[in-house]
Amino acid sequence: MAFISSSLRLFSICAALCAGAAGREWTNSHGRTFEAEFVKMEGAQVVFVMEGGRQFSTPLLELSPSDQMLIRQGAGKPIESLRTNFGRPWPREVRINGSAACKVVSENAKTGRYIYESAGYNFYSDARITQDALSSFAMMFESTRAYLAQLPLGMMSAESVGARSKILLFGETESYHKSGGPPGSAGCFLPSSRLVLVPMASLGLTKGGTGYSRDINTDNQVLIHELVHQLTPSAYFANGAVGWFSEGLAEYVAVTPYNVGLFRPDPHGNSVKDYVTSYGAGGKGGRNLGTALPAPKLRDFMLMDYRGFSAHNGNLHYGLSLLLTHYFFHMEGDGKATRITAFLKGLREGGHSEAALAPLLGGGSWEKLESEISTAWGRKGVNIRFGG
Protein backbone atom coordinates (compact mmCIF):
# COMPACT_ATOMS: atom_id res chain seq x y z
CA MET A 1 0.00 0.00 0.00
CA ALA A 2 1.33 3.45 -0.94
CA PHE A 3 1.11 6.58 1.16
CA ILE A 4 0.73 10.09 -0.25
CA SER A 5 2.98 13.10 0.39
CA SER A 6 4.25 13.16 4.01
CA SER A 7 2.39 9.91 4.62
CA LEU A 8 4.60 8.24 2.00
CA ARG A 9 7.71 9.26 3.94
CA LEU A 10 6.11 8.03 7.14
CA PHE A 11 5.35 4.64 5.61
CA SER A 12 8.87 4.31 4.14
CA ILE A 13 10.45 4.82 7.53
CA CYS A 14 8.18 2.26 9.16
CA ALA A 15 8.60 -0.31 6.39
CA ALA A 16 12.36 -0.15 6.72
CA LEU A 17 12.21 -0.57 10.47
CA CYS A 18 9.74 -3.47 10.24
CA ALA A 19 11.95 -5.26 7.75
CA GLY A 20 15.00 -4.81 9.94
CA ALA A 21 13.44 -5.99 13.20
CA ALA A 22 15.60 -8.72 14.74
CA GLY A 23 16.11 -10.58 17.99
CA ARG A 24 14.01 -10.19 21.13
CA GLU A 25 13.78 -6.67 22.45
CA TRP A 26 13.13 -5.84 26.10
CA THR A 27 12.47 -2.47 27.72
CA ASN A 28 13.42 -1.28 31.20
CA SER A 29 11.38 0.98 33.46
CA HIS A 30 13.19 4.06 32.07
CA GLY A 31 12.21 3.28 28.48
CA ARG A 32 15.67 2.05 27.40
CA THR A 33 15.75 -1.08 25.27
CA PHE A 34 18.12 -4.01 24.88
CA GLU A 35 18.21 -7.26 22.91
CA ALA A 36 18.76 -10.49 24.83
CA GLU A 37 17.37 -13.95 25.51
CA PHE A 38 15.56 -14.70 28.76
CA VAL A 39 17.35 -17.46 30.73
CA LYS A 40 15.75 -17.83 34.18
CA MET A 41 14.57 -16.15 37.36
CA GLU A 42 16.83 -16.06 40.40
CA GLY A 43 14.72 -14.74 43.24
CA ALA A 44 13.71 -11.22 42.22
CA GLN A 45 16.43 -11.07 39.55
CA VAL A 46 15.93 -11.83 35.85
CA VAL A 47 18.88 -13.46 34.10
CA PHE A 48 19.45 -12.69 30.40
CA VAL A 49 22.08 -13.74 27.89
CA MET A 50 23.20 -11.35 25.16
CA GLU A 51 24.57 -12.11 21.72
CA GLY A 52 28.04 -13.52 22.18
CA GLY A 53 27.09 -15.42 25.34
CA ARG A 54 27.52 -12.74 28.02
CA GLN A 55 25.01 -13.16 30.87
CA PHE A 56 23.71 -10.40 33.08
CA SER A 57 20.88 -9.96 35.57
CA THR A 58 18.51 -7.14 36.46
CA PRO A 59 15.73 -6.75 39.05
CA LEU A 60 12.35 -7.79 37.66
CA LEU A 61 10.86 -4.46 38.78
CA GLU A 62 13.38 -2.65 36.60
CA LEU A 63 11.64 -3.96 33.47
CA SER A 64 8.63 -2.32 31.79
CA PRO A 65 5.17 -3.43 33.05
CA SER A 66 4.44 -5.49 29.93
CA ASP A 67 7.82 -7.25 30.09
CA GLN A 68 7.31 -7.96 33.79
CA MET A 69 4.00 -9.56 32.79
CA LEU A 70 5.71 -11.87 30.32
CA ILE A 71 8.34 -12.95 32.85
CA ARG A 72 5.75 -13.61 35.57
CA GLN A 73 3.62 -15.64 33.20
CA GLY A 74 6.62 -17.80 32.34
CA ALA A 75 7.44 -18.39 36.04
CA GLY A 76 11.13 -18.73 35.13
CA LYS A 77 10.59 -21.07 32.17
CA PRO A 78 12.33 -20.54 28.82
CA ILE A 79 10.87 -17.76 26.70
CA GLU A 80 9.31 -20.27 24.26
CA SER A 81 6.83 -21.24 26.97
CA LEU A 82 5.63 -17.65 27.22
CA ARG A 83 4.01 -18.02 23.83
CA THR A 84 1.28 -20.27 25.22
CA ASN A 85 -0.48 -19.91 28.53
CA PHE A 86 -3.36 -22.31 27.96
CA GLY A 87 -5.02 -23.63 31.10
CA ARG A 88 -4.21 -20.68 33.31
CA PRO A 89 -7.05 -19.00 35.27
CA TRP A 90 -8.94 -16.20 33.56
CA PRO A 91 -7.71 -12.87 34.95
CA ARG A 92 -10.04 -11.03 37.31
CA GLU A 93 -8.47 -7.74 36.35
CA VAL A 94 -5.45 -6.46 34.48
CA ARG A 95 -3.99 -3.16 35.61
CA ILE A 96 -1.13 -0.95 34.48
CA ASN A 97 -0.04 0.89 37.59
CA GLY A 98 1.17 4.45 37.25
CA SER A 99 1.81 6.04 33.89
CA ALA A 100 2.88 4.23 30.73
CA ALA A 101 6.08 5.97 29.69
CA CYS A 102 6.20 7.12 26.08
CA LYS A 103 9.37 8.86 25.00
CA VAL A 104 10.24 11.07 22.05
CA VAL A 105 12.63 9.35 19.63
CA SER A 106 12.69 12.18 17.10
CA GLU A 107 10.63 15.19 16.04
CA ASN A 108 11.30 16.97 12.75
CA ALA A 109 8.84 19.69 11.80
CA LYS A 110 10.55 20.31 8.44
CA THR A 111 10.04 16.76 7.17
CA GLY A 112 6.83 16.08 9.09
CA ARG A 113 8.35 13.00 10.71
CA TYR A 114 7.72 12.29 14.38
CA ILE A 115 8.64 9.04 16.14
CA TYR A 116 7.58 8.05 19.65
CA GLU A 117 8.17 4.88 21.64
CA SER A 118 6.54 3.09 24.58
CA ALA A 119 7.39 -0.30 26.09
CA GLY A 120 5.51 -2.31 23.49
CA TYR A 121 4.93 0.11 20.61
CA ASN A 122 6.63 2.35 18.09
CA PHE A 123 4.47 5.27 16.93
CA TYR A 124 5.18 7.01 13.62
CA SER A 125 3.32 10.28 13.20
CA ASP A 126 3.02 13.06 10.63
CA ALA A 127 2.35 15.66 13.37
CA ARG A 128 3.73 16.51 16.83
CA ILE A 129 2.03 15.06 19.93
CA THR A 130 2.29 16.66 23.37
CA GLN A 131 3.70 14.72 26.31
CA ASP A 132 0.41 14.47 28.22
CA ALA A 133 -1.26 13.03 25.13
CA LEU A 134 1.59 10.54 24.64
CA SER A 135 1.17 9.23 28.18
CA SER A 136 -2.60 9.04 27.79
CA PHE A 137 -2.80 6.92 24.65
CA ALA A 138 0.31 4.88 25.57
CA MET A 139 -1.56 3.83 28.71
CA MET A 140 -4.43 2.46 26.62
CA PHE A 141 -2.12 0.68 24.15
CA GLU A 142 0.05 -0.90 26.85
CA SER A 143 -2.99 -1.91 28.92
CA THR A 144 -4.50 -3.68 25.92
CA ARG A 145 -1.24 -5.50 25.28
CA ALA A 146 -0.97 -6.57 28.94
CA TYR A 147 -4.60 -7.75 28.96
CA LEU A 148 -4.07 -9.93 25.90
CA ALA A 149 -0.92 -11.39 27.46
CA GLN A 150 -2.92 -12.52 30.49
CA LEU A 151 -5.86 -14.06 28.62
CA PRO A 152 -5.23 -17.86 28.63
CA LEU A 153 -5.57 -18.02 24.84
CA GLY A 154 -1.96 -18.28 23.67
CA MET A 155 -2.03 -14.74 22.33
CA MET A 156 1.64 -13.89 22.90
CA SER A 157 3.02 -15.56 19.80
CA ALA A 158 6.38 -15.41 18.06
CA GLU A 159 4.96 -12.43 16.16
CA SER A 160 4.42 -10.35 19.30
CA VAL A 161 6.73 -11.52 22.11
CA GLY A 162 9.73 -9.24 22.51
CA ALA A 163 8.87 -7.06 19.52
CA ARG A 164 7.30 -3.64 19.45
CA SER A 165 4.12 -3.27 17.44
CA LYS A 166 4.07 -0.53 14.81
CA ILE A 167 1.39 2.19 14.79
CA LEU A 168 0.98 4.91 12.13
CA LEU A 169 -0.72 8.10 13.35
CA PHE A 170 -2.27 10.75 11.12
CA GLY A 171 -3.03 14.34 12.03
CA GLU A 172 -5.61 14.74 9.28
CA THR A 173 -8.37 12.23 8.60
CA GLU A 174 -7.87 12.79 4.88
CA SER A 175 -4.30 11.47 5.13
CA TYR A 176 -5.60 8.45 7.01
CA HIS A 177 -8.08 7.72 4.21
CA LYS A 178 -5.45 8.15 1.50
CA SER A 179 -3.28 5.67 3.33
CA GLY A 180 -5.97 3.00 3.26
CA GLY A 181 -8.13 3.81 6.25
CA PRO A 182 -11.78 2.98 5.39
CA PRO A 183 -14.19 5.95 5.39
CA GLY A 184 -16.06 6.22 8.67
CA SER A 185 -13.58 4.01 10.54
CA ALA A 186 -11.75 4.99 13.74
CA GLY A 187 -8.70 2.88 12.91
CA CYS A 188 -7.75 -0.15 10.86
CA PHE A 189 -5.38 -3.11 10.81
CA LEU A 190 -3.40 -4.07 7.68
CA PRO A 191 -2.77 -7.85 7.86
CA SER A 192 -0.07 -7.90 5.19
CA SER A 193 2.21 -5.51 7.12
CA ARG A 194 0.69 -5.99 10.61
CA LEU A 195 0.36 -2.21 10.94
CA VAL A 196 -2.42 -0.35 12.73
CA LEU A 197 -3.39 3.00 11.15
CA VAL A 198 -5.06 5.57 13.40
CA PRO A 199 -6.26 9.15 12.86
CA MET A 200 -5.44 11.43 15.81
CA ALA A 201 -9.11 12.08 16.46
CA SER A 202 -9.63 8.41 17.36
CA LEU A 203 -7.08 8.75 20.15
CA GLY A 204 -8.95 11.69 21.63
CA LEU A 205 -6.32 14.13 20.39
CA THR A 206 -7.12 17.64 19.21
CA LYS A 207 -4.85 20.04 17.34
CA GLY A 208 -3.37 22.98 19.23
CA GLY A 209 -0.54 25.46 18.93
CA THR A 210 2.10 23.08 20.31
CA GLY A 211 0.79 19.91 18.69
CA TYR A 212 -1.97 17.39 19.31
CA SER A 213 -3.18 17.21 22.91
CA ARG A 214 -5.65 15.11 24.87
CA ASP A 215 -9.46 15.17 24.73
CA ILE A 216 -10.76 12.96 27.57
CA ASN A 217 -14.23 12.44 26.05
CA THR A 218 -13.21 9.99 23.33
CA ASP A 219 -14.41 6.36 23.32
CA ASN A 220 -11.64 3.95 22.26
CA GLN A 221 -13.58 0.70 21.73
CA VAL A 222 -13.00 0.54 18.00
CA LEU A 223 -9.29 1.26 18.38
CA ILE A 224 -8.86 -1.46 21.03
CA HIS A 225 -10.57 -3.83 18.59
CA GLU A 226 -7.90 -3.11 15.96
CA LEU A 227 -5.05 -3.48 18.46
CA VAL A 228 -6.33 -6.98 19.24
CA HIS A 229 -6.11 -7.90 15.55
CA GLN A 230 -2.51 -6.70 15.46
CA LEU A 231 -1.49 -8.96 18.36
CA THR A 232 -3.56 -11.97 17.31
CA PRO A 233 -1.36 -14.86 16.06
CA SER A 234 -1.71 -15.45 12.33
CA ALA A 235 -2.85 -19.03 13.00
CA TYR A 236 -6.04 -17.64 14.53
CA PHE A 237 -6.98 -16.15 11.15
CA ALA A 238 -7.11 -19.59 9.49
CA ASN A 239 -10.26 -20.74 7.71
CA GLY A 240 -12.60 -21.93 10.43
CA ALA A 241 -11.46 -19.17 12.79
CA VAL A 242 -11.37 -16.06 10.59
CA GLY A 243 -14.58 -14.12 11.02
CA TRP A 244 -16.45 -15.61 13.95
CA PHE A 245 -13.41 -16.08 16.22
CA SER A 246 -11.00 -13.40 14.98
CA GLU A 247 -13.70 -10.73 15.18
CA GLY A 248 -15.41 -12.21 18.23
CA LEU A 249 -12.15 -12.08 20.18
CA ALA A 250 -11.53 -8.45 19.17
CA GLU A 251 -15.09 -7.55 20.14
CA TYR A 252 -14.72 -9.38 23.46
CA VAL A 253 -11.63 -7.38 24.45
CA ALA A 254 -13.09 -4.10 23.20
CA VAL A 255 -16.27 -4.41 25.30
CA THR A 256 -14.44 -5.50 28.46
CA PRO A 257 -14.99 -2.71 30.99
CA TYR A 258 -11.91 -0.45 30.83
CA ASN A 259 -10.86 2.65 32.72
CA VAL A 260 -7.46 4.36 32.65
CA GLY A 261 -5.14 1.38 32.58
CA LEU A 262 -7.54 -1.16 34.10
CA PHE A 263 -9.38 -3.96 32.28
CA ARG A 264 -11.95 -5.81 34.39
CA PRO A 265 -13.26 -8.93 32.57
CA ASP A 266 -16.97 -9.66 32.96
CA PRO A 267 -17.38 -13.49 32.99
CA HIS A 268 -21.10 -13.09 33.69
CA GLY A 269 -21.57 -11.49 30.28
CA ASN A 270 -23.61 -8.46 31.31
CA SER A 271 -21.43 -6.04 29.32
CA VAL A 272 -21.55 -8.42 26.34
CA LYS A 273 -25.34 -8.64 26.48
CA ASP A 274 -25.71 -4.85 26.75
CA TYR A 275 -23.40 -4.32 23.80
CA VAL A 276 -25.04 -6.91 21.53
CA THR A 277 -28.69 -6.26 22.34
CA SER A 278 -28.63 -2.49 22.85
CA TYR A 279 -26.12 0.37 22.78
CA GLY A 280 -23.60 -0.86 25.35
CA ALA A 281 -22.09 0.95 28.32
CA GLY A 282 -22.98 4.63 28.33
CA GLY A 283 -25.10 4.18 25.22
CA LYS A 284 -22.03 4.06 22.96
CA GLY A 285 -21.12 1.69 20.17
CA GLY A 286 -23.50 -1.20 20.77
CA ARG A 287 -24.88 -3.46 18.02
CA ASN A 288 -28.50 -2.86 19.15
CA LEU A 289 -29.69 -6.22 17.77
CA GLY A 290 -32.40 -6.74 20.36
CA THR A 291 -32.90 -9.91 22.38
CA ALA A 292 -34.14 -12.14 19.52
CA LEU A 293 -31.39 -12.97 17.03
CA PRO A 294 -32.14 -14.95 13.83
CA ALA A 295 -28.76 -16.57 13.18
CA PRO A 296 -27.35 -18.70 10.34
CA LYS A 297 -26.78 -22.39 10.93
CA LEU A 298 -23.80 -22.59 13.25
CA ARG A 299 -21.64 -24.75 10.98
CA ASP A 300 -22.24 -22.43 8.03
CA PHE A 301 -21.47 -19.38 10.13
CA MET A 302 -18.17 -20.71 11.47
CA LEU A 303 -17.03 -21.70 7.98
CA MET A 304 -18.18 -18.47 6.33
CA ASP A 305 -15.45 -16.70 4.36
CA TYR A 306 -14.51 -13.25 5.56
CA ARG A 307 -16.08 -11.45 2.63
CA GLY A 308 -19.44 -12.99 3.44
CA PHE A 309 -18.96 -12.38 7.16
CA SER A 310 -18.25 -8.66 6.88
CA ALA A 311 -20.56 -7.75 4.00
CA HIS A 312 -24.16 -8.92 4.23
CA ASN A 313 -25.60 -8.74 7.79
CA GLY A 314 -22.23 -7.63 9.15
CA ASN A 315 -23.74 -6.04 12.26
CA LEU A 316 -25.51 -9.29 13.15
CA HIS A 317 -22.41 -11.37 12.43
CA TYR A 318 -20.18 -9.26 14.69
CA GLY A 319 -22.72 -9.42 17.50
CA LEU A 320 -23.21 -13.17 17.12
CA SER A 321 -19.43 -13.71 17.11
CA LEU A 322 -19.15 -11.91 20.44
CA LEU A 323 -21.88 -14.11 21.93
CA LEU A 324 -20.10 -17.25 20.67
CA THR A 325 -16.65 -16.31 21.97
CA HIS A 326 -18.09 -15.39 25.37
CA TYR A 327 -19.92 -18.72 25.45
CA PHE A 328 -16.74 -20.71 24.81
CA PHE A 329 -14.68 -18.54 27.19
CA HIS A 330 -17.05 -18.54 30.17
CA MET A 331 -20.22 -20.62 29.73
CA GLU A 332 -19.12 -23.95 28.25
CA GLY A 333 -17.67 -26.63 30.55
CA ASP A 334 -18.22 -24.76 33.82
CA GLY A 335 -16.20 -21.82 32.56
CA LYS A 336 -12.95 -23.76 32.07
CA ALA A 337 -12.69 -22.87 28.36
CA THR A 338 -11.78 -26.49 27.59
CA ARG A 339 -13.18 -26.68 24.06
CA ILE A 340 -11.87 -23.32 22.85
CA THR A 341 -8.43 -24.17 24.25
CA ALA A 342 -8.34 -27.41 22.25
CA PHE A 343 -9.56 -25.49 19.19
CA LEU A 344 -6.79 -22.88 19.48
CA LYS A 345 -4.12 -25.50 20.08
CA GLY A 346 -5.25 -27.20 16.89
CA LEU A 347 -4.99 -23.95 14.94
CA ARG A 348 -1.45 -23.40 16.22
CA GLU A 349 -0.56 -26.88 14.97
CA GLY A 350 -1.80 -26.05 11.48
CA GLY A 351 -5.46 -27.07 11.70
CA HIS A 352 -8.02 -25.29 9.55
CA SER A 353 -11.49 -25.55 8.01
CA GLU A 354 -14.12 -27.92 9.41
CA ALA A 355 -11.61 -30.37 10.91
CA ALA A 356 -10.27 -27.58 13.15
CA LEU A 357 -13.78 -26.96 14.52
CA ALA A 358 -14.22 -30.52 15.82
CA PRO A 359 -13.05 -29.77 19.42
CA LEU A 360 -15.81 -27.17 19.75
CA LEU A 361 -18.43 -29.88 19.27
CA GLY A 362 -17.29 -31.78 22.34
CA GLY A 363 -18.07 -35.09 20.68
CA GLY A 364 -21.63 -34.07 19.85
CA SER A 365 -23.42 -32.80 16.76
CA TRP A 366 -23.77 -29.30 15.35
CA GLU A 367 -27.44 -29.34 16.35
CA LYS A 368 -26.50 -30.22 19.94
CA LEU A 369 -23.97 -27.38 20.09
CA GLU A 370 -26.56 -24.95 18.71
CA SER A 371 -28.94 -26.06 21.46
CA GLU A 372 -26.27 -25.68 24.15
CA ILE A 373 -25.41 -22.14 23.05
CA SER A 374 -29.06 -21.10 22.70
CA THR A 375 -29.90 -22.50 26.14
CA ALA A 376 -26.98 -20.78 27.85
CA TRP A 377 -27.74 -17.37 26.38
CA GLY A 378 -31.47 -17.91 26.78
CA ARG A 379 -30.96 -18.01 30.54
CA LYS A 380 -29.64 -14.47 30.23
CA GLY A 381 -32.57 -13.30 28.13
CA VAL A 382 -30.94 -13.53 24.67
CA ASN A 383 -32.81 -15.77 22.24
CA ILE A 384 -30.57 -17.09 19.44
CA ARG A 385 -32.47 -18.94 16.70
CA PHE A 386 -29.93 -20.81 14.58
CA GLY A 387 -31.20 -21.35 11.07
CA GLY A 388 -34.04 -18.97 11.80
Residue pairs with C-beta under 8 A, 6 or more apart in sequence:
1 11
1 179
1 180
1 190
1 192
1 193
2 8
2 11
3 9
3 10
3 11
3 12
3 178
3 179
4 175
4 178
4 179
5 175
6 111
6 112
6 113
6 126
6 175
7 126
7 170
7 175
7 178
7 179
9 111
9 112
9 113
10 112
10 113
10 124
10 125
10 126
10 168
11 168
11 179
13 113
13 115
13 124
14 122
14 124
14 166
14 168
14 195
15 193
17 122
17 166
18 166
18 193
18 194
18 195
21 163
22 35
23 35
23 36
23 51
23 162
24 35
24 36
24 37
24 38
24 79
24 161
24 162
24 163
25 33
25 34
25 35
25 162
25 163
25 164
26 33
26 34
26 35
26 36
26 48
26 63
26 64
26 67
26 162
27 33
27 63
27 64
27 66
27 67
27 119
27 120
28 34
28 58
28 62
28 63
28 64
29 61
29 62
29 63
29 64
29 101
30 101
31 64
31 101
31 103
31 117
31 118
31 119
34 48
34 50
35 50
35 51
36 48
36 49
36 50
36 51
36 56
37 48
37 49
37 50
37 79
38 46
38 47
38 48
38 71
38 74
38 78
38 79
38 82
39 47
39 48
39 49
39 55
40 47
40 76
41 47
41 60
41 71
41 75
41 76
42 57
44 59
44 60
44 61
45 57
45 58
45 59
45 60
46 57
46 58
46 59
46 60
46 63
46 71
47 55
47 56
47 57
48 55
48 56
48 57
48 58
49 55
50 56
60 68
60 71
60 72
61 68
63 71
64 101
64 119
64 120
65 96
65 97
65 100
65 119
65 142
65 146
66 119
66 120
66 142
66 145
66 146
66 149
67 119
69 146
69 149
69 150
70 82
70 149
70 156
70 161
73 82
73 85
73 88
73 149
73 150
73 156
74 81
74 82
79 161
79 162
82 156
82 161
83 154
83 156
83 157
83 158
83 161
84 154
84 348
85 149
85 150
85 152
85 153
85 154
85 156
86 152
86 153
86 154
86 341
86 344
86 345
87 152
87 341
88 152
89 152
90 151
90 152
90 265
90 267
90 329
90 330
90 335
90 337
91 147
91 150
91 151
91 263
91 265
92 264
92 265
93 262
93 263
93 264
93 265
94 143
94 146
94 147
94 150
94 262
94 263
94 265
95 143
95 261
95 262
95 263
96 139
96 142
96 143
96 146
96 261
96 262
97 261
99 135
99 139
100 118
100 119
100 135
100 138
100 139
100 141
100 142
100 143
100 261
101 118
101 119
101 135
101 138
102 116
102 117
102 118
102 123
102 134
102 135
102 137
102 138
103 116
103 117
103 118
104 115
104 116
104 134
105 115
105 116
105 117
105 122
106 113
106 114
106 115
107 114
107 115
107 128
108 114
109 128
112 126
112 127
113 124
113 126
114 124
114 125
114 126
114 127
114 128
114 129
115 122
115 123
115 124
115 125
116 122
116 123
116 125
116 129
116 134
117 123
117 164
118 134
118 138
118 141
118 142
119 142
120 141
120 142
120 145
120 164
120 165
121 138
121 141
121 142
121 145
121 164
121 165
121 166
121 167
122 164
122 165
122 166
122 167
123 129
123 167
123 169
124 166
124 167
124 168
124 169
125 168
125 169
125 170
125 171
126 169
126 170
126 171
126 175
127 169
127 170
127 171
127 200
127 207
127 211
127 212
128 210
128 211
128 212
129 169
129 200
129 205
129 211
129 212
129 213
130 208
130 210
130 211
130 212
130 213
130 214
132 213
132 214
133 203
133 205
133 211
133 212
133 213
133 214
136 203
136 204
136 214
137 203
137 204
137 205
139 260
139 261
140 220
140 223
140 224
140 258
140 261
141 167
141 227
142 261
143 258
143 261
143 262
143 263
144 224
144 227
144 228
144 231
144 253
144 263
145 165
145 227
145 231
147 253
147 256
147 263
148 155
148 156
148 228
148 231
148 253
149 155
149 156
151 253
152 337
152 341
153 249
153 340
153 341
153 344
154 233
154 344
154 345
154 348
155 231
155 232
155 233
156 231
157 233
157 234
157 235
159 194
159 233
159 234
160 231
160 233
165 194
165 196
165 227
165 230
165 231
166 193
166 194
166 195
166 196
167 195
167 196
167 197
167 198
168 179
168 195
168 196
168 197
168 198
169 198
169 199
169 200
169 203
170 176
170 179
170 181
170 197
170 198
170 199
170 200
171 199
171 200
171 207
171 212
172 199
173 181
173 199
173 201
175 199
176 197
176 198
176 199
177 183
179 197
180 188
180 190
180 197
181 187
181 188
181 197
181 199
182 188
185 222
186 198
186 199
186 201
186 202
186 222
186 223
187 196
187 197
187 198
187 199
187 202
187 222
187 223
187 226
188 196
188 197
188 226
189 195
189 196
189 197
189 226
189 229
189 230
190 196
190 197
191 229
191 237
194 230
195 230
196 226
196 227
196 229
196 230
198 223
198 226
200 206
200 207
200 212
201 218
202 218
202 220
202 222
202 223
203 218
203 220
203 223
204 214
204 215
204 216
204 217
204 218
204 220
205 212
205 213
205 214
205 215
206 212
206 213
206 214
206 215
219 282
219 284
219 285
220 258
221 254
221 255
221 280
221 284
221 285
222 254
222 285
224 253
224 254
224 258
225 250
225 251
225 253
225 254
226 250
228 249
228 250
228 253
228 254
229 246
229 250
232 246
232 249
232 250
233 348
235 241
235 347
235 348
235 350
236 245
236 246
236 249
236 344
236 347
237 246
238 347
238 351
238 352
238 353
238 356
239 303
239 305
239 352
239 353
240 302
240 303
240 347
240 351
240 352
240 353
240 354
240 355
240 356
240 357
241 343
241 347
241 352
241 356
242 305
242 306
242 309
243 302
243 304
243 305
243 306
243 309
243 310
243 317
243 321
244 301
244 302
244 304
244 309
244 317
244 320
244 321
244 324
244 325
245 321
245 324
245 325
247 309
247 317
247 318
247 321
248 321
248 322
248 324
248 325
249 325
251 275
251 318
251 321
251 322
251 325
252 272
252 322
252 325
252 326
252 329
253 263
255 271
255 272
255 275
255 280
255 281
255 322
256 263
256 264
256 265
256 266
256 271
257 263
257 264
257 266
257 271
257 281
258 264
266 272
267 329
267 330
267 335
268 330
269 326
269 330
269 331
269 380
271 280
271 281
272 322
272 323
272 326
273 380
273 381
273 382
274 280
274 281
274 286
275 281
275 285
275 286
275 287
275 319
275 322
276 286
276 287
276 289
276 293
276 319
276 322
276 323
276 382
277 286
277 287
277 288
277 289
277 290
277 291
277 382
278 286
278 288
279 285
279 286
279 288
280 286
287 315
287 316
287 318
287 319
287 322
289 315
289 316
289 319
291 381
291 382
291 383
292 383
292 385
293 316
293 319
293 320
293 323
293 382
293 383
293 384
293 385
294 316
294 385
294 388
295 301
295 316
295 320
295 384
295 385
295 386
295 387
295 388
296 304
296 386
296 387
297 366
297 370
297 386
297 387
298 366
298 369
298 370
298 373
298 386
299 354
299 357
299 366
301 317
301 320
302 357
302 360
303 353
303 354
303 357
304 317
309 317
310 317
320 384
323 373
323 377
323 382
323 384
324 373
325 340
327 373
327 376
327 377
328 337
328 339
328 340
328 343
328 360
329 337
329 340
330 337
331 376
331 377
332 338
332 339
332 340
332 362
332 372
332 376
333 339
333 362
339 359
339 360
339 361
339 362
340 360
342 359
343 356
343 357
343 359
343 360
346 356
346 358
346 359
347 356
360 369
361 368
361 369
362 369
370 386
370 387
373 384
373 386
374 383
374 384
374 385
374 386
377 383
377 384
378 384
